[in-house]
Amino acid sequence: GVERTVVGVVGQTYPELADELAVLEGVADVVPISRPYKLASREFKPEDTVIKVGDVTIGGGNTVIMAGQCSVDTEEQMMATARVVKEAGGHILRGGAFKPRTNPYAFRGLGEKGLQILEAAKAETGLPIISEVMDPRDVELVARYADILQLGSRNMQNFALLDEVGRSGKPVMLKRGMWAPLQEWLLAAEYVLAQGNNQVMLCERGIRTFETSTRFTMDLSVIPAAKRLSHLPIIGDPSHATGYRYLVEPMAMASVAAGADGLIVEL
């Protein structure tokens, strides 16, 4: 840093370690971090993380718009969507080639063919691509095409997948589990960070509550709470959180007002 360099010690520690480190040359102070997540903590890194994806900057006061289809269906439809996103001023194109489904008989994505369609859309529009990866065995494949790897709500605690995307070196967007408290969300991010990948962003996509008038309940309060505890950028997902088109715009504006660094919306 400019004024000081902070070194985080992770893993198993013992009571005498702080004293041993304190006497080393160049060590001004040893500050214990009480929270179980270290690398994701603002105590470890006080300044906000900024992630560069091509010409797009995520974090640092920017409001980034990611938009597109939840799943890639046809090349014609995806190309039309990409053009709309570009013309509307969007920054990143979303599209799912692998889709998690509650129903095992539902459409689960086009796989690599879908990724190739996204690659063609990127070539025409210049928009970076964000796409979901569900299986550790598919990380290398998805990373060849996508600029950002997305981990969905159901995979927030897929620890083998978290490790693998951490090793990929690609920017990662980690959606909050629909059941997950803030600490577990940050601990999931810690898995990726612990592999040496510091390009992690969080995504609030709604949690399950007793409310039935919306698909999920978008927890706006978690955005400033997470930014207080962590330096990682936060993206709001009003589409999946609400499930209704008429709610997307007000919840998108509310997310930004709460401090979100960007939005991911479905067209």
C-alpha positions in Angstrom: 0.0 0.0 0.0 0.9 3.7 0.0 1.2 4.1 3.8 1.6 0.5 4.9 1.5 -3.1 3.6 -1.0 -5.5 5.2 0.0 -9.2 5.2 -2.8 -11.7 6.0 -2.0 -14.9 7.8 -4.5 -17.7 7.1 -4.7 -21.3 8.3 -4.0 -22.7 11.7 -2.5 -20.3 14.2 -1.4 -20.6 17.8 -1.3 -18.1 20.7 2.4 -17.4 20.5 2.4 -16.6 16.8 1.4 -12.9 17.3 4.4 -12.4 19.6 6.8 -14.1 17.2 5.6 -12.0 14.3 5.7 -8.8 16.3 9.5 -8.9 16.8 10.3 -9.3 13.1 12.0 -6.4 11.4 9.5 -4.2 9.5 6.4 -5.4 11.5 4.7 -2.4 13.0 1.8 -4.2 14.6 0.0 -7.6 14.7 -3.8 -7.3 14.6 -5.9 -10.4 15.2 -8.9 -10.8 12.9 -11.6 -12.4 14.8 -13.9 -13.2 11.9 -13.6 -16.7 10.3 -13.1 -15.2 6.8 -9.8 -13.3 6.4 -9.2 -12.6 2.8 -12.7 -11.4 2.2 -12.6 -9.1 5.3 -12.3 -5.3 5.1 -10.0 -5.6 8.1 -7.6 -7.4 5.8 -8.1 -5.1 2.8 -9.7 -1.8 3.8 -10.0 -0.4 0.3 -12.6 -1.6 -2.2 -11.7 -4.3 -4.6 -11.9 -3.2 -8.3 -12.1 -5.8 -11.0 -11.2 -5.2 -14.7 -13.0 -7.2 -17.3 -11.7 -6.0 -20.7 -12.6 -2.3 -20.8 -15.3 -2.7 -18.0 -14.5 -1.7 -14.4 -16.5 -3.4 -11.6 -16.3 -1.5 -8.3 -14.6 1.8 -7.5 -17.8 3.8 -7.8 -19.0 2.5 -11.2 -22.4 1.0 -11.8 -22.1 -1.9 -14.2 -25.0 -3.4 -16.1 -25.0 -7.1 -17.0 -28.0 -8.2 -19.1 -29.1 -10.9 -21.3 -30.9 -14.2 -21.4 -31.1 -16.6 -18.4 -30.3 -19.4 -20.9 -29.0 -19.5 -24.4 -31.8 -21.0 -26.6 -31.0 -20.2 -30.2 -28.2 -18.3 -32.0 -30.8 -15.9 -33.6 -32.3 -15.0 -30.3 -29.0 -14.6 -28.5 -27.6 -12.3 -31.2 -30.7 -10.2 -31.1 -30.4 -9.9 -27.3 -26.8 -9.0 -27.5 -27.5 -6.2 -29.9 -30.3 -4.8 -27.6 -28.0 -4.9 -24.6 -25.2 -3.1 -26.6 -27.6 -0.4 -27.9 -29.1 0.1 -24.4 -25.7 0.8 -22.9 -25.2 -2.5 -21.2 -21.6 -3.4 -20.3 -21.6 -7.2 -20.0 -23.7 -9.9 -21.8 -25.2 -12.7 -19.7 -26.2 -16.1 -21.0 -26.4 -19.5 -19.5 -25.1 -22.6 -21.4 -25.4 -24.8 -18.3 -28.5 -24.3 -16.2 -29.4 -25.7 -12.8 -33.0 -26.8 -12.6 -35.2 -27.9 -9.8 -36.9 -30.3 -12.2 -34.5 -32.8 -13.7 -36.6 -33.0 -16.9 -36.5 -29.3 -17.6 -34.2 -27.8 -20.2 -30.7 -27.7 -18.8 -28.8 -25.7 -21.4 -27.0 -26.2 -24.7 -23.5 -26.8 -23.2 -20.6 -25.9 -25.4 -22.8 -25.0 -28.3 -24.4 -22.3 -26.1 -20.9 -21.1 -25.2 -20.0 -20.9 -28.9 -23.1 -18.8 -29.5 -22.1 -16.4 -26.7 -18.6 -16.2 -28.3 -20.1 -15.1 -31.6 -22.3 -12.5 -29.8 -19.1 -11.1 -28.1 -17.3 -11.0 -31.4 -20.1 -8.9 -33.0 -20.8 -6.5 -30.0 -17.6 -6.5 -28.1 -19.4 -7.2 -24.9 -17.6 -9.4 -22.3 -19.5 -12.6 -21.4 -20.7 -13.8 -18.0 -21.9 -17.4 -17.9 -22.7 -20.0 -15.2 -20.6 -23.0 -14.4 -22.1 -25.8 -12.3 -19.6 -28.6 -12.3 -15.9 -28.6 -11.4 -15.3 -30.7 -14.5 -16.7 -27.9 -16.7 -14.7 -25.0 -15.3 -11.9 -25.2 -17.9 -14.4 -25.4 -20.7 -16.5 -22.4 -19.6 -13.4 -20.4 -18.8 -12.3 -20.7 -22.4 -15.4 -18.8 -23.5 -16.6 -16.7 -20.6 -14.9 -13.6 -19.2 -16.7 -14.0 -15.8 -17.6 -17.3 -14.2 -20.9 -17.2 -12.4 -21.7 -19.5 -9.5 -25.4 -19.8 -8.9 -27.3 -19.8 -5.6 -27.5 -23.6 -5.4 -23.8 -23.9 -5.8 -22.7 -21.3 -3.2 -21.5 -24.1 -1.0 -20.2 -26.5 -3.7 -16.8 -26.4 -2.2 -15.0 -28.4 -4.9 -16.5 -26.0 -7.5 -15.4 -23.0 -5.4 -11.8 -24.3 -5.3 -11.8 -25.0 -9.0 -13.0 -21.5 -10.1 -10.5 -20.1 -7.7 -7.7 -21.9 -9.5 -9.1 -20.7 -12.9 -7.8 -17.2 -12.5 -11.0 -15.8 -14.0 -13.2 -13.2 -12.4 -16.0 -15.0 -10.4 -19.5 -13.8 -9.5 -20.8 -15.7 -6.4 -24.5 -15.6 -6.0 -25.8 -15.8 -2.4 -27.5 -19.0 -1.5 -31.3 -18.6 -1.0 -30.9 -19.9 2.5 -27.5 -18.4 3.4 -26.6 -15.8 6.1 -24.1 -13.2 5.3 -21.2 -14.9 7.1 -21.6 -18.2 5.1 -21.7 -16.2 1.9 -18.4 -14.5 2.7 -16.9 -17.8 3.8 -17.9 -19.2 0.4 -16.1 -16.3 -1.2 -13.1 -17.0 1.0 -12.8 -20.4 -0.7 -12.2 -18.7 -4.1 -9.9 -16.1 -2.6 -7.8 -18.8 -0.8 -6.9 -20.3 -4.2 -5.2 -17.0 -5.1 -8.0 -15.5 -7.1 -8.8 -12.0 -5.8 -11.3 -11.2 -8.6 -14.4 -12.1 -6.7 -17.7 -10.2 -6.7 -20.8 -11.0 -4.7 -24.4 -11.1 -6.0 -27.6 -10.7 -4.0 -30.3 -12.6 -5.8 -33.0 -12.9 -3.1 -33.6 -15.3 -0.2 -36.5 -17.6 0.8 -38.9 -16.2 3.3 -42.6 -16.8 4.1 -43.6 -14.2 1.5 -45.3 -15.6 -1.6 -46.2 -12.5 -3.6 -42.6 -12.6 -5.1 -40.4 -15.5 -6.2 -37.9 -14.7 -3.5 -37.3 -11.7 -1.1 -34.6 -9.4 -2.2 -32.5 -8.6 0.9 -31.5 -5.0 0.2 -30.1 -4.6 3.8 -27.4 -7.2 3.1 -25.8 -4.9 0.5 -24.6 -2.2 2.9 -24.0 -4.9 5.6 -21.7 -6.8 3.3 -19.9 -3.7 2.1 -19.2 -2.8 5.7 -17.6 -6.2 6.4 -16.0 -6.9 3.0 -14.2 -5.1 0.3 -15.7 -7.3 -2.5 -18.0 -5.6 -5.1 -21.7 -6.5 -4.9 -24.1 -7.0 -7.8 -27.9 -6.9 -7.4 -30.1 -9.4 -9.3 -33.7 -8.0 -9.2 -34.9 -10.4 -11.9 -34.4 -13.6 -10.1 -35.2 -12.0 -6.7 -38.7 -10.9 -7.6 -39.8 -13.0 -10.6 -41.9 -10.2 -12.0 -41.0 -7.7 -14.7 -42.8 -4.8 -13.1 -40.7 -5.2 -9.9 -37.3 -5.3 -11.7 -36.9 -1.5 -12.2 -37.8 -0.4 -8.7 -35.7 -3.1 -7.1 -32.8 -2.3 -9.4 -32.9 1.3 -8.4 -33.2 0.3 -4.7 -30.2 -2.0 -5.1 -28.0 0.8 -6.4 -29.3 3.2 -3.7 -28.3 0.6 -1.1 -24.7 0.6 -2.5 -24.6 -2.1 -5.2 -21.8 -1.8 -7.7 -23.9 -3.1 -10.5 -26.9 -5.1 -11.7 -27.5 -8.3 -13.5 -30.9 -8.4 -15.2 -32.8 -10.8 -17.5 -34.3 -9.8 -20.8 
